[in-house]
Amino acid sequence: MVEGIIGKKIGMTQAFDESGAVIPVTVIQAGPCAVIQKKTADRDGYPAVQLGFMEKQSVRKPNKPTMGHFKASEIPATKMLREFRLSGDSDVKPGDQFGVDIFQAGDLVHITGTSKGKGFAGVVKRWGFHGGRKTHGSMFHRAPGSIGASAYPSRVVKGKKMPGRMGGRRTTVKGLEVVEANKEANTLVVKGAVPGARGGYLLIKKADFVPLTPDKKE
């Protein structure tokens, strides 16, 4: 079975659980995704499928190599192509489609996206530095402080947290709970926030762990 699909972030809202408490949720357009290519362990070294996210905005003028790649699946060229692992023996073939029905309420998922780009930022905003004292006479407020050494090694060590571009990176949030999976509307509602802005593409994968639940007291 396919372990994940491609989605697009619609936005955030709120829902109510069984006890009436408000929980923040994210609504995602999850699929439909079509199988463009299937990879096997004998030929490619690992079992996987290449999925294309089917949406209204497709590739306007695909070149000949792209048209040949999509020809076997008889699916119009898509903008978004991603690869997902196959679990167990599966008879999946090019042209098959998968949607949000591979998930159900209560499942845990890992969601990967591109975080919002925030431009150039200092160490206080980017890394959470506390900065200096905000008292009268202080001349050290939001600076990073000493970043090198005078004798050895006489340079700034690699990986030092410094000012720079913030965001715009591939980010994964793990263990989000599925609140609702609507097959008719192809929407997935998950608890909490996911990376990226509205309209950003997301990779939704099934979690590879089981959450720890406290023992019920009799």
SVG drawing of the C-alpha trace seen along z (x, -y; Angstrom):
<svg xmlns="http://www.w3.org/2000/svg" viewBox="-19 -55 66 64">
<polyline fill="none" stroke="black" stroke-width="0.4" points="0.0,0.0 1.1,-3.6 2.5,-5.2 1.6,-8.8 0.1,-11.3 0.7,-14.9 -1.5,-17.7 -1.9,-21.4 -2.5,-23.6 -5.9,-25.3 -5.7,-27.1 -6.3,-26.8 -9.5,-26.9 -10.8,-25.4 -12.8,-22.3 -14.4,-20.9 -13.5,-17.5 -15.9,-15.3 -15.5,-17.2 -16.3,-20.5 -12.7,-21.9 -11.5,-24.0 -8.6,-22.5 -6.7,-24.3 -6.8,-22.3 -5.3,-22.6 -7.4,-21.8 -5.5,-20.2 -6.5,-19.2 -5.1,-15.7 -5.1,-14.2 -6.2,-12.8 -2.8,-11.5 -2.1,-9.3 0.6,-6.7 3.0,-7.9 5.8,-5.3 6.3,-2.2 9.7,-1.1 10.5,2.4 13.3,3.9 14.5,6.1 14.9,3.3 15.4,0.1 16.6,1.6 13.6,0.5 9.8,0.6 8.2,-2.8 5.7,-4.7 6.0,-8.2 2.8,-10.1 1.5,-13.1 -0.8,-15.6 -3.8,-16.0 -5.1,-19.6 -6.6,-22.1 -3.3,-23.9 -1.3,-21.4 1.8,-21.8 0.8,-24.1 3.3,-23.1 5.2,-20.0 8.3,-19.1 8.7,-15.8 10.6,-14.0 7.9,-15.0 5.2,-13.8 6.9,-10.5 7.3,-10.0 3.5,-10.6 2.5,-8.6 2.6,-5.1 0.2,-6.2 -2.2,-8.0 -2.3,-10.9 -1.9,-14.6 1.4,-16.1 1.3,-17.4 3.3,-20.2 4.0,-18.2 5.8,-14.8 6.9,-13.0 8.0,-9.5 6.6,-7.4 7.6,-4.0 5.4,-0.9 4.7,1.3 4.3,5.0 3.4,6.7 1.2,4.4 -0.4,4.7 -0.3,1.0 0.2,0.0 0.6,-3.3 -2.7,-5.1 -4.1,-4.1 -5.3,-6.9 -5.1,-7.4 -6.9,-9.9 -7.6,-10.8 -9.2,-7.5 -5.9,-5.9 -6.1,-7.8 -8.8,-7.7 -9.6,-9.7 -7.2,-8.9 -4.2,-8.1 -0.9,-9.9 0.9,-11.4 4.2,-13.2 3.7,-16.3 6.6,-17.9 6.5,-21.3 8.5,-24.5 8.4,-26.9 7.5,-30.5 10.5,-32.7 11.0,-35.6 14.0,-37.2 17.2,-38.3 16.8,-38.0 19.0,-38.5 19.9,-36.0 17.1,-37.0 14.4,-36.3 16.1,-33.5 17.6,-31.5 15.8,-32.8 18.8,-34.5 17.9,-36.5 20.1,-39.4 21.6,-41.8 20.1,-43.8 17.5,-46.4 18.7,-48.8 20.0,-52.4 23.5,-52.6 23.6,-49.2 25.0,-49.0 24.3,-45.3 20.7,-44.5 20.2,-42.3 23.8,-41.5 25.0,-37.9 28.0,-38.6 31.4,-37.0 31.5,-34.6 35.3,-33.8 38.4,-33.2 41.6,-35.3 44.2,-32.4 42.8,-29.0 41.2,-28.3 41.3,-32.0 38.2,-31.7 34.4,-31.3 33.6,-27.6 31.5,-26.0 27.8,-25.8 27.8,-28.9 24.3,-30.4 24.5,-33.8 22.2,-36.2 21.0,-35.2 18.1,-34.1 15.2,-32.7 12.7,-30.2 12.2,-29.0 13.5,-25.5 12.1,-22.0 10.4,-21.3 8.7,-18.2 6.2,-18.1 5.8,-14.6 2.9,-12.9 0.0,-15.1 -3.4,-13.5 -6.0,-13.1 -9.2,-14.7 -11.3,-14.1 -10.8,-12.5 -13.5,-13.6 -13.3,-11.4 -16.0,-13.3 -14.2,-16.7 -10.6,-15.2 -9.9,-17.2 -7.9,-16.1 -8.2,-17.9 -5.2,-17.4 -4.7,-18.7 -2.2,-21.6 -0.2,-23.6 1.7,-22.4 4.7,-24.1 4.2,-26.7 1.7,-29.3 -1.7,-28.8 -1.5,-27.1 1.9,-25.4 2.5,-21.8 2.7,-19.2 3.9,-15.6 1.6,-13.6 3.1,-10.3 1.8,-7.7 3.6,-7.8 6.0,-4.9 5.3,-4.8 2.4,-4.3 1.6,-6.9 2.0,-6.0 -1.4,-6.1 -1.6,-6.2 -3.1,-3.1 -6.8,-3.6 -7.5,-3.4 -10.3,-1.0"/>
</svg>
